[in-house]
Amino acid sequence: METRERPRPSRPLLTVGEARLPDGRVFRSLLVSLIAIPLLTLPLAGLLAAVRVEPVDIPAALERIIDPRTEGERAVTIAQARLESAPNDPRAMTVLAGAYLLRVRETADPTYYTKADGLLHAAGLSLPDDPDVLVASGSLALSRHDFTAALELGRAAVRAAPTRPAAWGVLADALVELGRYDDAVAAAQRMVDLRPDLASLSRVSYLRELHGDLDGAIDAMRRAVAAGAPTSEATAWSEVQLGHLLFAKGSIDAAAQNYREAAERVPGYVYATAGLARVRAARGDLAGAADLYAAAAARLPVPDFVIALGDIYERLGDRPRAEQQYALVDLMARLLAANGVRVDADLALFAADHDRNVGAAVAAARAEYAVRPSVHVADILAWAEYKAADIASATQHSREALRLGTRDPLMLYRAGVIAQAAGESGRARELFEQSYALNPAFSVRWAPDLAARIGR
C-alpha cells in the first residue's frame, strides 16, 4: 500500500466546478445533496430526482404560516396520497421512499430507512432499470453506508440516464467513500458540467476539502448555498457545512455567522444549533455549549450531538453525566444496525477516542478499511492502532490518511500524536504546528492536549 504523502490536488480537481452559474435559477421544493458530514450523523445521500415539484413564488415567512410542517412532512403527505390513489405504481413508491429519506434527516429515525427499503425493493421489481428507482436506491445505500452497493447502483443509474446529474452524484459519493478519489473527481466533474447547482457544487467543495484546498472548498460551498432555494433544508444544511469549513481554518466568527444564517433559513434548524454550540466551546463557554448541545440532542438524537455533549460534560468535570451520554451511543448504534446502517468505523473512532474496548475497535476498523480504504477510515484505523499500542501499523495508516494533503486540524493532530509515539519528533512538531495554525480550538476533547504538547 502506498504510504507517502501526496502534494497538491490534481489539475482536474482544481478546475472542477468552475463553470458559471446560470442566470434565472429554478428552485425546487425538494432538493437534497450529499456532502461530507461528521461521523455518525445521518446523511440523506444524493439528489432524489424522483420528486419533481413545480416552484411556487411564496415568501418563506408566509409559507410557514400557511403550512408549518417540515419539508419532509409535506413530502410524505403528498407522496402517501399519490400511492393511495395508485397502490401498485412503482413511481409513486419511489417518491414516497424519497420522502422517507428526507424524514430521516429531520428526525434521526432510522426506521424510515426500512420503510424506504421495502418500497424501493417493490419498485425495483417492476422497474429494475428505471433511473429514478436506481438513484433513490443508491441514495438509500449511501445513507446506510453500504458503499459497495451504492457504487453498483450509481453505475447502473449512469448507464440508464447518463445526462442526469443525480445519477453522477450517487456514483461520485460512492467512489469518495470507497477511497477511489480520481474516479470520484471525474464523476463530480461530469455532474457539475451537466448542472452547476447546490448538489453538484457541494460535492466539488468536499473533494477540494479532502485534497487540502480549504479556500477552494469554501468558495464552492458558498456558490452551492447561492444556488439553493433560500429557505430549503438543503440550503440550510449547506450553510452549516460552510460554517464547518470556516471553523476548520479558525475563522470562528465567520463560522458563527453561517450557522446563524442557516437558522434563519430554517427556523430552529438543529444542525445550526449544534454549530453554534461548537463555536461557544471554541470560545471557552463550555456551559453555554453544553446547553446548546443538550437542546440539539433533545430535538435530534444523533450520536454526533450526544458524543459532543458528553465530551463537554467531561471537560466540565461532570463524569457521571458524560457517561450517561456515552451510554446512549451504544443504544443508538444498535438501533441504526437494526435498520441496516453500517456504523462499525464510526463506533471504532468513538471507542478509540474514549478508550472503550480498543481491541474490538481495531478489529472493526481493519475490517472496514479492507472494504473501503478511504482517508477517513485510514485515520480511524491509525488512531485505534495507536490506542492499542501498535505504533508501526498506526504510523503506516496515519501516513495513508494524509495522502491527499487533507488540512483537517483533527486529522493533523492525530497524525502528530502517532508520529511522536513513533519517535519522529520533527514530523510530529510540524503536524502539531499545522493543526494549531489552522484552529487552536479545533476540538473540545483534544485541543488542550495539542496546546500542552507544543507548549502553548
N, C-alpha and C positions, 0 to 999 in steps of 0.2 A: 504493500500500500504506500502511495506517495505521501510523504510527510513534510516536505519542505513547504515553507510559507510562500504563497504566490504574491506578486506585487499588486499592481492596479488592475481594475476590471478590463475585460477585453473591449475592443472598439465597438462591437455591436451593442453592448450594454450602455456605453456612453452615449449612443445616439438613439437608443430605444425611447419611444415616446416623444420625439422631438417634433412630430407633425403638429401643425397649428390646430387649435380647437376650432371647430366650425362655428360660424355665426348662427344665431337663431336656434339654440339648442332646444330639443323637446324633452321634457321631464316626464318620466313615467312614475306611477304611484308605487310600484314595487320594483325597486332596483337594488339588487343585493350584490355586494362584492366580497370576495375573499381576499383579505390582506393578512399579513403576518400579525399574529396576536400572541399575547403572553401565554405561556404554557398553562394548560388545564382550563382555559376558557372554552366556550362552546361556539365555534365559528359557524356561520351559515355560509357554506362554501359555494362560490360560483354565482353567476348571474342566471337566475331562473327565468329563462326565456319563455317558459310555458305560460306565464301570466302576462298578458298584454292588456293594459287598461288605457283608454284614451285620456290624455291630460285634461284637466279642468282648471281654469284660472280662478281659484278661490283663495282669498287671503288666508294665511295659515291660522291666524287667531280666530277668524270666523269659522273656518273649517273645524277647529277643535271644539267650538261652542256647539256647532251643528251636530257633530258626531265625535264625542270624546274618546272613542275606542282607539286602541293602537292600530298601526298598520296591519299587524298580524291578525288581530281580532276581526278587523273588517274583511281581510282577505279570506279568512276561514269561513266567515258567514256567507260571503258571496260564493265561494267555491263549494261549500256544502249544499247550498241551494241549487247550484248547477248540477251537482252529482245526483241530488234527489230527483231532479227532473229527468235525468238520463243515467240511471244506475249502472249501466254497462258501458258507458262511454269512457274509453281509456284516456282520452284527453282531459276529461273532467277529473278523473282520478289523479292525473299528473298535476293539474292545477291545485287540487286540494293538498297533495303531497308537498308542493312548494310552499303553500301557506302554512302547513305544519312546521316546515323547516324554519320559516320566519318566526314562528311562535317559540321555537327553542331558544332563539337569541333573546327574545323578550322575557322568557320565563325561566330559563335554565332547566326545563323539564325534559329529560331525555326520553320519556315515553312517547313524545311526539316523533322521535326517530323511528320507533317501532311501528307507529301508525303510518308514517310516510312509507316505510319499507313495504308494508302489506299492499298499499295502493300501487306503488311503483312495480312491484312484482306482478300484480294483476295486469297493469297497463302494458308491461313488457311482454307478457304472453300474447297480447293482441297486436302490439306494435313494436316488435323487437328491434327494428331499425329506425324508429322514429327519433329525430334529433331532440325533440322536447323531452321525451322519456329518457333518452340517454344522458342529456345534460342534467336533468333533475336527479337521475340515479347516480351520476358522477358526483353531484353536489352532496348527496347523502353519504356516499362512500368517503368523501373528503371529510365531512363533518364527524364521521365515526373513526377517522384516522386509518381507514383501510385504503392506503395509498396505492397499493398494487392493483386493487380492483378499480380504483378511480382512474389509474393510468389506462387500463384497457377500455373503460367506458369513455374516457376522453378521446382516445384514438378512434373509437367507433363513432363518436359524435362528430369528429372532424371529417371522417370518411363520409358520413351521411350528409353533413352540411358544412363544407369547407369554407364557406363565406360567412358563417355565423360566429360572431366574436365569443359568445358564451361557450361554445364548444372548445375553442382555443384556450379559454380561461380555465376550464376544468383540466385540460391537458397540461397547461403551464403550472397550475397548482400542484398537480400530482408529481410532475417532474422535479419541482423545487423540493418537495418533501422527501423525495427519494434520493436527493443529492445529485441529480443529473442537471447541473446548472447551465451548461452550454445549450442543451436542448431546451431548457426552460426559457432562456433568453430568446431563443429563436421563436418559440411559441408565443411568448409575450409580445415580441416584435410584430408577429403576424396579427395578433389580436389588436394592438394599438394602431396598426396600419389600416385595419378594417374599420375601427371606430375608436377614436381617442376620447373616451368618456371616463366616468368615475371608475368603472370596473376595470378597464384596461390600465389607466394611469396609476391606480393604486397598486397594481401588480408591478408596474415599472418601478414604482417607489420602493417596493420591498426588495426587488432584485438589486437596485442600486445600493440599498442599505446593506444587504448581505455582502456586497463587494467593496464595502468601506467608503462609498461615496455618500456621506450623510447630507451634504449640501444638495447634491442631485436628487436624493431621496425626498428631501424637504420640498424642493421645487416641484417634483412630480406630484407629491401629495397635495400641495397647495392647488395645483391645477385640477387634481381629481375632485377636491372639495368644490372648486369653482364650477366644475362640470355637473355637479349633482343637483338634484331638486333641493331647494333651500331648507325645507322642513322635513325631509325624509330621514328615516333612521339610518339609511346607508350613508348619507352625507354627514350626519352627526358622528357615526362610527369612524368615518374617515377623518373628521376633525379631531377626534380623540387620538387616532394614530399619528396625526401631525403633531399633536401635543407630545406624544411619546418620543417622536424623533427629536423634537426640540429639547426635551428633557435629557435625552441621551447625550447631547452635546453641551449640556449645562445651561441652556437658556431657560431657566426656571420661570421667569416672569412671562416670557412668550408662551411657554407651555401652559401656564395657568390661564392665559387669555384664550387659548384654543379650547381648553376644557370648558371654560365659561361659555364660549360661543356654541359649543356642542350642546350645552344645557339649555341655551336659548333656542336652538333649532328644535329640540325635542325636550320640552319642559320635564324636569325631574330625571333626565337621562342618567341611568345608573353608572354607565361607564365614565361619564364626565364626573360624577361624584367621586368615583374611585381615583380618577386622575387628580382631582383637587386634594384628595387625601394624600396622595403621593407627594404633591407639592408641599403640603403642610409638614409632612415628615421631613422633607429635604430642608425646610426652613427651621427645623428644630422644634416644631409644635407637635410633639408626639401625642399629647392628649387630644388635640383637635383632630389629628389624623385618625386616631382611634375612633372618635365619634363619627367621622365621615365613612370610614371603612365599615363600621358596625351598621350604619344606615344602608350602605350599599349591599352588604351581605344579607341584611334582613329582607331587602327587596328582591335581590337576585342572588341566591346562594350558590355561587360558583366557587370552586376551590381557590382560584386566584385571590379573591377578596378575603376568604376565610384564612388562608395562609398569611397574607399580609397583615391582617388584624392580629393573628397570633404572634407574629414577629414583633409587632409594636408592643403588644402586652408584655412580651418577654423583655424588650428593651426598657419598659417601664418598671420592670421588676415584679410583675404580676404573673408568676409562673403558672398558678392554677388556671387562670383564665386563658393563658396561652395554650395550655394542654387541652382545654375544652375545645378550642378552635381546631387544633391539630387532630383531635379525635374525630371531628366531623369530616375531615378529608377522607378517611378510610371509608366512612359510610357513603360519602358522595361517589367515591371510586367504585364501590360495589354496585351502586345504582346505575352508574354510567356503563359498567361492564355488562350488567344485566340487559341493557338496551343496545348492546352491540358496539360500544365505543371502546377503542383500544387506548388505554391510559398507562401502559407499562413504563414508557420512557418518562412520562410526567411524574409518576409516582416514584421512580428511581431518583429523580432530581430532588423531590421533596424528602425522601428518605436520606439521601446523602447530605443535604443541607442541614437536616435536623438529627443526624446520627441515629437513625432508626433502622435497624436490620440492614446494615450496609452490605453484607454479603449477598442478600437477596436483590438489593438494588443493583449491584454489579452484574449479577446474572441476568436481570431483566434488561438492563441497558445493553449488554452484549448481544442478547437475542434480538433486540430492536435494531441495533447497529448492523447486524447481519442482513436485515431486511431493507433498511433504509440508511445508508451511510451518509447522512446529511451532516452539515457542520454543527447543527444544534444537537443532534444525537451524539456526535463525537464529543462535544463539550460535556454533555451529561455523563457519558461513559467515562471520560477522563476524570471528572470530579468524583464520581463514585469509586473509581480505582484509586484515586489519591486518598480518599477517606478509608479505603481498605488497605492502605499502605503498599499498594502495588505501584510504586513510583515509575518504574520503567514503562509499564503499559500506559500509565497516566500521561507520561511525557509524550509518548508516540501519538496518542489520541488528542492530546491538547494541541499539538502542532497541526494535526489534521483539522481540528476545529477552526483554526485561524487561517486555513489555506486560501481563502478568498480575500483575505485582508479586512475582514469584518471589524468595524470600530465600535463594538459594544463594550461599554465600560465594565459590565459584569463578567463577560467572557474574558476580557483582558486581565481582570483581577484574578480570576480563577487560574488562568494560564500562568500568571506571575507567581501565585502560591505554589503551583506544581513545579515551576522552574526553580524556585527557591529550594523546595524539598529535594530536587534532583542535584543541587549544588551548582546550578547555573546562576550565580548571583548577579552577573552583569545583565543577562537577559531578563531575570526577574525584576531588577530595578527598572529596566526600560519599559517593561509591560506595566508595572505599577505606576510609573510616571505617566504613561499614556492614558491609563484609566483615570487617574486623578485629574489630569488636564482636561479630560472630557467633562467629567462631572464628579467632584469630590463627594457629593451626597447621592451617589448612584443607587445605593441600597440601604434600607434600614438595618438589615442584618449584617452586611459586610463592610459598609463604608468606614465604621470605626476601626475595624481591623486593618483596612488599607492604610488609613492615616497613621496608625501605630507602626506599621511595617516600614513606612518611608519617613517616619519621624516628623509628621506634621501635627 
